[in-house]
Amino acid sequence: MTEAAIRIDAVSKLYAGGKQALDNVSFDVPRGEIFGLLGPNGAGKSTLINILAGLVNKTSGHASIWGFDIDADPRNAKYSIGIVPQEIVFDPFFTPFETLEIQAGLYGVAKDRRISDELLAAVHLADKRDAYARTLSGGMKRRLLVAKAMVHSPPIIVLDEPTAGVDIELRQQLWEYVQSLNDRGVTVVLTTHYLEEAEELCDRIAIINHGRLIANKPTRELVNMAREKVVVVTLDRDVTVLPTHPAFDKVERDGERGLAIHYNKDRMNAGEALAAVGAMGHGIVDVSTREADLEDVFLNLTRAANG
């Protein structure tokens, strides 16, 4: 099937107090991808996820999940998605196994089709199967939330800030599991504040700011939107006067014999930057470059939208 995993069409949300949380947002999440949904705090990401989850009613627009309209066919729409919320909420008197069994029952999964033990093993909680949920660490509870979202084997999983407050090792385990789900065909939607995480994991990224969609591109294309590059050169002698060139945006000292040259890659390339330095009589001993990353793009786009 070529239909989008999630289709958001002109969705708006205006709260009673007059706050416009979403303003005519439209985008598709392609099937089988890891899709990043980024934006500053208060941008509208969680509102959009809560609309998909059926927890918030949109003011206008349409949304479908796996081809099922969330208004016309809410039962099948909800069955097609698993959502891992930001908040860690559990009944403290149930064990992880009981938590998954109850959740599977709520989705109508027959006992002989439940995969609770398989899910606990997948999120590295098999040894905590029969411990009370209240005894689990924060990272363990977050992994249990992921397992809880997968009890009905949905084709789409949404992770809302899944690695917030999780240590590096647990974050790595979580991403290995998410990657394995995606390898098996599960579409993953991710919101995160860790931009390096989104850059490494996501096939495509949408950015929301003040309730509006300001970007929706393949990750590599988005990163390539950053125009500034930096070439760092080590010279054969101490630098007394900083070199100048019309295409240099900024030149900074980097130690006694080093220069960090910032330039717009639309106006020159690294070879031309090095030639300009050489033409000023400097011998170049070593060279390295720094590409702009997703953080640069994110900041530039959100600043432009705020302006």
Secondary structure, 3 states (H helix, E strand, C coil): CCCCCEEEEEEEEECCCCCEEEEEEEEEECCCCEEEEECCCCCCHHHHHHHHHCCCCCCEEEEEECCEECCCCHHHHHHCEEEECCCCCCCCCCCHHHHHHHHHHHCCCCHHHCCHHHHHHHCCCHHHCCCCHHHCCHHHHHHHHHHHHCCCCCCEEEEECCCCCCCHHHHHHHHHHHHHHHHCCCEEEEECCCHHHHHHHCCEEEEEECCEEEEEEEHHHHHCCCCEEEEEEEECCCCCCCCCCCCEEEEEECCCCEEEEEEECCCCCHHHHHHHHHHCCCCEEEEEEECCCHHHHHHHHHHHHHC
